[in-house]
């Protein structure tokens, strides 16, 4: 049985560049590793949301070469699935040149699949052999690798690291009064503690790196904005993703760490505050999916910021009200793909989260009778998820717009 600490550990992973292109490259790297000959045909079957998110995202060291097709070709050529979502850290000029050669042969076909969950399937066909790799339900959830239609066991392989997802968030986890005890228990898990410490180091370094893009901003929202823009721009910086998204990881961690360090609260409280943010980001993501129709940096990580900051302020009793203040302001933010303008989404998420807390501290709480809001965090979240099928329907318009560009 998976514990909460193991669940949160599995939600954190180092990534180079945007998560969706990295996941496509990761999947393609299995096909490249096991084909062992030059391909005559490569087919990518991919869900529309992952395709959407990869469309405009920069790839580290690849310049203007973006999108699912280039991510696949780079991964296929590198053939190093052990790199997982950090695969682009190995991208070099020779790799780009070899990928260009494959691209010019016009052997790659992309098929969009209408499905509610994440799907990446890469099949490569050579003169004598064929390989296929399949990722389903999560960016690194490899469910099948075959060579000439014979399955390769990947359950114990280092390049797959399959983690059974047997943990379910029960109703008690939605109650803010339970979070301190849950976090105390999670903090005792040394693997999780080490992973969070690594994530803080990576994401705060990304925040500093990204400031070269932000002129005139000096708040924590600008730190998040710059880090996201640098990542979406394809800058070669490692980032600790959270719940399947580097932007979520940056958004939920940077404000909490910044607040802790401004008040000199110490490393232990800093890590625990980040754990609250990671818990909430993961919890909300579980309701919408790793790749969703709504903006995860706002819906999930923004709420994580509220939880993490209120934990450090010892004001978790304000969470339900602050969350309703927050979601009433940003609710309806749909996702039109991962790209540079996601930096503005992160900026808004952080600034709105801080404003929502300030208003809650001063006694202003929007009513649970307003619109889609509920009287509790869980109730509001339940109402929000009812919109999922409706948002997904008009998401097709975004796909059509992108494919015509």
N, C-alpha and C positions, 0 to 999 in steps of 0.2 A: 504494500500500500504506500503510495506516494505521500510524503508529509508536506505541510505548507512550506517549510524551508526548502525542500527539494523542488517544489513547484516554482517558488520564486527564483531559485538558482537557475532552473531551466528557462525562465523568462528572460534571463540576462545573457547576452552573447555579444562578443566583440565583432564589429562589422567594419569593413572598409568600403565607404561609399554607401549609396542608398541600398536598403535591404532587398528590394525586389530584384534589381539587376544582379545583385550578389547571389540571391537564391537561384535565379535562372542559370547563372554561371556555375554555381555549385552542382546543380542537377546535370548540366551539360558536361561537367568534368568527368562524371562517371562514364558517360557515353564515349568521351574521348580517350579515357584511360583504358577501356576494355575493347574498343574496336580494333586497335592494332593494325590499321591500314587506312589509306586515304578514303574519305567518304565520297560516295556518288550522290547521296541524298541525305539531308537532315530535316527532320520534321519537328516543329515545336507546337505542342498542344498546350494552351494556356488559358486560364480563366480570365475573364474580361477585366476584373479589378486589378489583378497583378500586371496585366499588360498595360493598363491605364497608369499604374504607379511607376512602371519602368520607362514609360514613353519619353518623358522629358528630363529624367534624372541624369546628372553627370556621373561618369565612371572615372575613378581616380586614374590619372596618367593617360587617359584616352582622348583628351581634348574635346572636339565636337562630336566624337563618335558616341552616340547615346542610343538608348532603347533596348528592347528585348532581343533584337537580332544580333546586335554587337555584343551584348552581354553573353548570349549563348555561344557565339563564335570564340570569344576570348576564353570562356570556361572550357570549351571543347579542346582548344589548342593547348591550354595550360595543363589540363588533365590531372589536376591535383585536388581531389575532393577532401583531402585531409585539412586543407585550408579553410573549409566551410565558408562562412560569410566574410572571412578576411581574404578571400581568394584574390581580390584585385590588388592586394599588397604585393603580389608577385608579377603584376603586369609590366612587361618590358617592351622595348621597341621591336625586338624580334617577334614577340608574340603578336603584336599589333600587325606587323607585316604579314605574318602567316595567316592571321584572321582576314586580312584584306584579300589575300589570294583566294581563300575559300569564298568570300563574299562575291568576288568578281566572277566566280564560276556559276553563280546563280543556282545553287543547289539547296538553298534553305527555303522552307515553306512554313508559314505561321498560320495556325488554325485557332481561332478564338472559340472557347467553349462556354456556353451559358450554364453556369453552375453556381451555387451559393457559397461554396467553400473554395479555399485556395487549391489550385491544381497547376502543376508544371510537369509536363511529360516531354522528354527528349528522346527521339529515336534516330539513330544514325545507321546508314546502310552503306556497306562497301561492296567490292566485287565478290567477296567470299563470306563475309560475316555481317551480322547486324547486332546492335546493342540498343537497350532501352533503359531509361531511368525514370522513376516516377516519384514526385513529391506531392503529398496530399495533406491538407488541413493545417499546415504550419510550414514556415520557410525552410526548416531543416528536417522535416518529417519525411525521410526517405522510406517509402513503402515497398519499392520494388526496384531491383536492378537485374536485367537479364542479358545474357550473351547467347545469341542464336536460340532464343526462346527458352533457355534454361536459366532458372533463377540462381543468383549468387546470394549466399547468406550474408547479411550485413548487420545482424543484431549485435555482433560482438566486435565489429570492425571499428578502428579508431576514426576512420574517415566518415563514418555515419553517426556514431554516438547516439543510437536510438534510445530515447528516454520514454518509458511508458507513461502516458498521460492519464493516470488513474485518479488524480486529485479532483474533487468537486468542491466548489465554494458553497458551503451551506449557509443557511439564513443567519447564523450567529456572526458571520464575518461581515455582514452589512451593518452591524451595530458598532458605532464608534467607541462605545465604552469598553468593548472587548479588545480593541486594537493594542493598547499598551501591553497586556499579557501575551497576546499573540506575537508581538514584536520582541518581547523579552525572550521568548522561547526560540524564535528564529535567529536572534542575535547570537545565541549559543552555538549555532551551527557554523563551524569554522570555515567550511567550503563556501557557504553563502556570504559570510563576513568578508572573506578574502576577495570574493567576486565583486561585492559592492565597493570595497576599498579600491579595487582596480578600476571599476566603473567611474568612481568619483574622480580619480586621477586623469583618466582619458577624457571625460566629458568637461572637466574644468579646463584642461589644456585646450580642448576644442573651442571653449568659450573665449579664451584669450586669443587664440588664432583667428577666430572669426571677427574680432573687433576691427581688423583692417578694412572690412567691408562696410562698417557702420560709422557714419560721420554725424557727430552731434548727439548721439545717444549715450547715456552713461548709467542707465538703470539696469536692473537684472533682466528686464524684458529685452533689452538690447543685447545682453550677453547671450541669451537664448537665440535671438534673431540671427546674430552673426554666426553662431555655431551651426545652426540649421542651414543657413545660406552657404557656408563653406562646404558643408557635407553635400548639399544638393548640387553645388557647383562642380563637384568631383575632386575637391582638394584631397590629397592623400593623407588624411588624418584618421586614426582609429577612433571609434566611438563605441560606447557600451549601449547597445540597444535594449529596449525593455518591451516585452510583450510583442515582439516581432517588428519593432520599429526603432530606428536610431533617433528619429525626431521625438518620439515619445520619451526615450531615455534621456535625451538632452533637456527636454522641457520639464520633466518631472524631477530631475536631479539638481540642475544648476541653481534654481532659486532656493531650494532647501539648504544646499551646501553653502551658498552665499550668505544666507541669513544666519546660519550657525556660526560661520567664521566671523561675521561682523560683530556678533555678540560674544565671540570666544567661548562657545559652549563646550568645546572639546570633541575629540574624535568619536567617542562612544555615542554621544547624543546625535552627532552628525550622521553617523551610520544608521542609527535607529530612525531618525527622521526620514532618511532616504528609503529605508525599508517600508515605512508607512506609505510613501509616495509610490514605490514599486508595487506594493500590495494593491492599492487602489487602481493604479494603471492596469495591472493584470486582471483584477476583478472586473472592471468595466469592459476591458477588451474581450473577456470571455463571453460577454453578452452580445458584442457586435462582430467579433471575428478579427483575426490578425490583419486581414485586408478587408476593409469595409467600405460602405457607401458614404460614411460620415468621417469627419476629420478626427483621427485618433489623438493627435497632439492636443486638440481642444477637448473633446468629449472625455477621454481617458486620462491623459497626462495632466491636463489642467486641473481636474479633480484631485489627482495625485499631489499637485502643488499645494492645494488647499489643505489636504490631510496632513502632509509633511510639515507645513508651516504651523498649523494649529497644534500638532503634537509638540513641536519645539516651544511653542508659546504656552503650552499646558492649557489649551482652550478647546479641546476636542468636543466639548459639549456644544460648541457653536457649529459643528460641521454640517448638520442637516440644513440649518438656515443659510450658512455660507454657500453650501452647494446649490441650493435653490436660487439664491441670488445670482450665482455664477451661471447656471445652466439656463436661466431665464434670459440671460443676456446673449449667450453664444449658441443656444439651441437652434438647429436648422442649418448648421455649417456642414454642407456636404463636401465630399472629397472629389476633386477633379484631377487627381494624379499627384505624384511626388515630383516636385520641381522647386526652383528657386523661391517662388512666391509662398511656399510653405513656411518660409521664415516669418512672413507677416502673420500667418496663422498662429505660430508659436508665440510671437510677440503679443498678439491679442489674448491668447490663452493665459499667459503669465500676468499681464497687466490687469485683465479682468478678474483673475483669481485673487490677486492682491486687493483689488477694489472690493470684491465680494466679501473678503474677510474683514476689511476695514468697516464696511457698512454693518456687518453682523456684530462686530465689537461695539459699534455705536447704537445698537438696538434696532437697526432697520432690517427687517426680514420680510421678503415677499411672501404672500399668502399661498398656502398649499392649494387653495381653490382657484388660483390663477392658471388659466390655460391647461397645459399638459402636466403641470407640477403636481406633486403629491405631498403628503405631510411628512414623509421620511425619505431618506436617501434611496432606500430600496424601492419605495413606491414610485418615486419620480423616475428612477431607472427603468422600472417595469413599463411605465407609460412611454418612455423614449423608444424602447425596443419595439413597440407596436408600430412605429413608423418605418422600420427596416424594409419591409417588402415594398412600401410605397416609394421610398427613396431609391431603392434598387431599380425600379421601373424607369425613372427618368435618368438614371445613370447611363443608360444606353445612348442618350443624346451626347454625353461627354465622349463616349467611345467613338461615335460617328464623327464628332468634331475633330478628335485627335487623328483619326485615320485619314481625314481629308487634308491634314496639314502637310 
